[in-house]
Amino acid sequence: MSEWNWGRPDELSRLMDEAWLGLARCDKLEPVAAAAPYSRDQLGALGVTGIEFAAWKTAHPEGLGSDLVSLRTDDATTEAGHIWRVDGECYFVALDICRPLPFADGSVDWVYAEHLIEHVTLDDGITWLTEVRRILAPGGLLRLTTPDLATYVDSYTTGSAFFDRHRKRLHAAGLGPPMPARRAFMFNQIFYLYGHRWLYDLDELRYALGEAGFDPDTVRRASFRKGARPDVADLDRILRKEESMYIEATPLP
């Protein structure tokens, strides 16, 4: 593996992709449903009421995990077009959020996505949100988290302690050597590392949700592990707590 260099975003993206692929493994895969689009009845028969995007193994007992990267065992790979039982304990489907989602209209009650939307362009993000709105049942809930651009701007302009805490947190999590402490670096890295394509503040995310057909009056800030549905909010990961904004929204009727 090449030496980790924070000043080379393209090389770091390649190294992170390699590491991510290495983590996409499990012990047992069983195909349990085919013939997408999956209906509410099909999902209900599996005990699935909602979808967690960007998760191989969702911790929600009624959730379906999904990711662009397929899960693998020594002799099987999660092919698109099937729902898979993973290690006998949860369900997973491989999908691309830049394409139509393989679910029927109104097929789920909730959708959760942590640090996903910033990895696609604004246009693709709105397209995905439009699909999320389509598959949510009336009164369904979208909860998403994403790096809060306002938090980064504030730390850059005021010199708040956020950048220093964030550097230490990422290093403790094993993400390479310590990041440079320079304020300009800490601001730039959120745009140019990790495969990020578009960063949001609350107004930008409210705009995207409105364009996708969500009720602007229901777009609201939540907080870490607190929201309209505690079972969904409990999916929040503590590593991303300080840099994230937590947003919930409901589709227009």
C-alpha positions as CSV (number, residue, x, y, z in Angstrom):
1,M,0.0,0.0,0.0
2,S,1.2,3.5,-0.8
3,E,2.2,5.8,2.0
4,W,-0.7,7.8,3.4
5,N,-0.4,11.4,2.3
6,W,-3.2,13.8,3.2
7,G,-2.1,16.2,0.4
8,R,-3.1,13.7,-2.3
9,P,-6.9,13.4,-2.4
10,D,-7.1,11.1,-5.4
11,E,-4.6,8.7,-4.0
12,L,-6.3,8.7,-0.6
13,S,-9.7,8.0,-2.3
14,R,-8.1,4.9,-4.0
15,L,-6.7,3.7,-0.6
16,M,-10.0,4.2,1.1
17,D,-11.9,2.4,-1.7
18,E,-9.4,-0.6,-1.3
19,A,-10.0,-0.6,2.5
20,W,-13.7,-0.4,2.0
21,L,-13.8,-3.4,-0.3
22,G,-11.8,-5.4,2.2
23,L,-14.4,-4.7,4.8
24,A,-17.3,-5.8,2.6
25,R,-17.2,-9.4,3.8
26,C,-19.5,-11.7,5.8
27,D,-19.7,-15.4,6.6
28,K,-23.0,-16.5,5.0
29,L,-25.2,-15.1,2.2
30,E,-28.6,-16.5,1.2
31,P,-30.8,-15.1,-1.6
32,V,-34.3,-14.7,-0.2
33,A,-36.2,-12.5,-2.7
34,A,-35.9,-11.6,-6.4
35,A,-38.1,-10.0,-9.0
36,A,-37.7,-6.3,-8.2
37,P,-39.4,-3.9,-7.7
38,Y,-40.1,-5.2,-4.2
39,S,-43.6,-4.6,-2.9
40,R,-44.7,-3.6,0.5
41,D,-46.1,-7.2,1.0
42,Q,-42.8,-8.8,-0.1
43,L,-40.8,-6.7,2.3
44,G,-43.4,-7.2,5.1
45,A,-43.1,-10.9,4.7
46,L,-39.4,-10.5,5.6
47,G,-40.3,-8.3,8.6
48,V,-38.8,-5.3,6.8
49,T,-40.4,-1.9,7.3
50,G,-37.6,0.5,6.3
51,I,-34.3,0.9,4.5
52,E,-30.9,2.0,5.8
53,F,-28.7,3.2,3.0
54,A,-24.9,2.9,3.0
55,A,-25.0,0.0,5.5
56,W,-24.1,-3.6,4.9
57,K,-25.6,-4.7,8.2
58,T,-28.3,-2.5,9.6
59,A,-28.8,-2.6,13.4
60,H,-32.5,-1.9,13.0
61,P,-34.5,-5.2,13.6
62,E,-36.9,-4.3,10.8
63,G,-34.4,-2.7,8.4
64,L,-33.0,-3.6,5.0
65,G,-29.3,-2.6,4.6
66,S,-28.1,-1.4,1.2
67,D,-24.9,-0.2,-0.4
68,L,-23.3,0.3,-3.8
69,V,-20.5,-2.1,-2.7
70,S,-21.6,-5.7,-2.7
71,L,-21.1,-8.0,0.3
72,R,-18.9,-11.1,-0.3
73,T,-18.2,-14.5,1.2
74,D,-15.5,-16.9,-0.1
75,D,-17.9,-18.3,-2.6
76,A,-20.8,-15.8,-3.1
77,T,-21.4,-12.1,-3.9
78,T,-24.6,-10.1,-3.4
79,E,-25.7,-9.6,-7.0
80,A,-28.1,-6.8,-7.7
81,G,-31.7,-7.9,-8.2
82,H,-31.9,-10.0,-5.1
83,I,-32.4,-9.4,-1.4
84,W,-30.0,-11.4,0.7
85,R,-30.0,-12.8,4.2
86,V,-26.6,-11.9,5.8
87,D,-25.2,-14.2,8.4
88,G,-28.7,-15.3,9.3
89,E,-29.3,-12.1,11.1
90,C,-30.3,-9.2,8.8
91,Y,-31.1,-8.4,5.1
92,F,-29.2,-6.6,2.4
93,V,-29.6,-5.4,-1.2
94,A,-26.9,-4.0,-3.5
95,L,-28.0,-0.9,-5.3
96,D,-26.9,2.4,-6.8
97,I,-28.6,5.5,-5.5
98,C,-28.0,7.2,-8.9
99,R,-30.4,4.8,-10.5
100,P,-34.1,4.1,-9.8
101,L,-34.6,2.3,-6.5
102,P,-35.9,-1.3,-6.8
103,F,-38.9,-0.8,-4.6
104,A,-42.6,-0.2,-5.3
105,D,-44.3,3.1,-4.5
106,G,-45.1,3.4,-0.8
107,S,-43.3,0.2,0.1
108,V,-41.5,1.4,3.3
109,D,-42.3,3.4,6.4
110,W,-38.9,4.9,7.0
111,V,-35.6,5.6,5.3
112,Y,-32.3,6.3,7.0
113,A,-29.1,7.5,5.4
114,E,-25.9,8.6,7.3
115,H,-23.3,10.5,5.4
116,L,-24.4,9.4,2.0
117,I,-25.9,12.3,0.1
118,E,-22.7,14.3,0.1
119,H,-21.1,11.5,-2.1
120,V,-23.1,12.4,-5.2
121,T,-23.7,15.6,-7.1
122,L,-26.6,17.9,-6.2
123,D,-28.6,16.7,-9.2
124,D,-28.1,13.1,-8.3
125,G,-28.9,13.8,-4.7
126,I,-32.2,15.4,-5.7
127,T,-32.9,12.4,-7.9
128,W,-32.2,10.0,-5.1
129,L,-34.4,12.0,-2.7
130,T,-37.2,12.0,-5.3
131,E,-37.0,8.2,-5.3
132,V,-37.0,8.1,-1.5
133,R,-40.1,10.2,-1.5
134,R,-41.7,7.8,-4.0
135,I,-41.0,4.6,-2.0
136,L,-42.1,6.1,1.4
137,A,-45.6,5.4,2.5
138,P,-47.9,8.3,3.4
139,G,-46.7,9.8,6.6
140,G,-43.4,8.0,6.3
141,L,-40.1,9.4,7.7
142,L,-36.8,10.2,6.1
143,R,-33.9,10.8,8.5
144,L,-30.6,11.7,7.0
145,T,-27.3,13.0,8.4
146,T,-24.6,14.7,6.5
147,P,-21.5,16.9,7.3
148,D,-22.9,20.4,8.2
149,L,-21.1,22.9,6.0
150,A,-22.0,25.6,8.5
151,T,-20.0,23.9,11.2
152,Y,-16.9,23.8,9.0
153,V,-17.4,27.5,8.0
154,D,-17.8,28.5,11.6
155,S,-14.6,26.7,12.7
156,Y,-12.7,28.2,9.8
157,T,-13.8,31.7,10.4
158,T,-13.8,31.8,14.2
159,G,-11.1,29.3,15.1
160,S,-13.4,27.2,17.3
161,A,-12.1,24.0,18.8
162,F,-14.1,21.8,16.4
163,F,-11.3,21.2,14.0
164,D,-8.9,20.1,16.7
165,R,-11.4,17.8,18.2
166,H,-12.3,16.4,14.8
167,R,-8.7,15.7,13.9
168,K,-8.2,13.8,17.2
169,R,-11.4,11.8,16.7
170,L,-10.5,10.6,13.2
171,H,-6.9,9.7,14.3
172,A,-8.3,7.7,17.3
173,A,-10.6,5.9,14.8
174,G,-7.5,4.8,12.9
175,L,-8.0,6.9,9.8
176,G,-4.4,7.5,8.8
177,P,-1.8,9.7,10.6
178,P,-3.0,12.9,12.3
179,M,-4.4,15.4,9.8
180,P,-2.5,18.7,9.4
181,A,-3.8,21.3,11.9
182,R,-3.8,24.1,9.4
183,R,-7.3,25.7,9.3
184,A,-7.3,25.9,5.5
185,F,-6.5,22.2,5.2
186,M,-9.3,21.2,7.7
187,F,-11.8,23.3,5.6
188,N,-10.6,21.9,2.2
189,Q,-10.5,18.3,3.3
190,I,-14.3,18.0,3.8
191,F,-14.7,19.0,0.1
192,Y,-11.9,17.0,-1.6
193,L,-11.5,13.8,0.5
194,Y,-13.7,10.8,1.0
195,G,-15.3,11.0,-2.4
196,H,-17.4,14.0,-1.5
197,R,-19.2,15.8,-4.3
198,W,-21.6,18.3,-2.7
199,L,-21.7,19.7,0.8
200,Y,-24.9,21.0,2.5
201,D,-26.0,23.4,5.1
202,L,-29.6,23.4,6.3
203,D,-30.9,25.8,3.6
204,E,-29.3,23.8,0.8
205,L,-30.7,20.5,2.1
206,R,-34.1,22.1,2.5
207,Y,-33.9,23.2,-1.1
208,A,-33.0,19.7,-2.3
209,L,-35.8,18.1,-0.3
210,G,-38.3,20.6,-1.6
211,E,-37.2,19.9,-5.2
212,A,-37.7,16.2,-4.5
213,G,-41.3,16.5,-3.3
214,F,-40.9,16.7,0.5
215,D,-43.1,19.1,2.4
216,P,-40.8,22.1,3.3
217,D,-42.8,22.7,6.4
218,T,-41.8,19.2,7.7
219,V,-38.1,19.6,7.1
220,R,-36.7,19.9,10.6
221,R,-33.4,19.6,12.5
222,A,-33.3,16.7,14.9
223,S,-30.3,15.8,17.1
224,F,-28.0,12.9,17.8
225,R,-30.2,9.8,18.5
226,K,-33.3,12.0,19.0
227,G,-36.1,12.3,16.5
228,A,-39.7,11.5,15.5
229,R,-38.9,7.7,15.6
230,P,-36.4,6.7,18.4
231,D,-35.9,3.3,16.7
232,V,-34.6,5.1,13.6
233,A,-32.6,7.8,15.4
234,D,-30.8,5.1,17.3
235,L,-29.0,4.2,14.1
236,D,-26.8,7.4,14.4
237,R,-23.1,6.6,14.9
238,I,-21.3,8.5,17.6
239,L,-18.1,9.0,15.5
240,R,-19.9,11.5,13.3
241,K,-21.9,13.3,16.0
242,E,-20.2,16.7,16.2
243,E,-19.7,17.3,12.5
244,S,-23.2,16.2,11.4
245,M,-26.6,17.8,11.0
246,Y,-29.6,15.5,11.6
247,I,-32.5,16.2,9.3
248,E,-36.0,14.6,9.2
249,A,-38.7,15.2,6.6
250,T,-42.0,13.8,5.5
251,P,-43.2,13.6,1.8
252,L,-46.0,15.8,0.5
253,P,-49.3,14.0,0.3
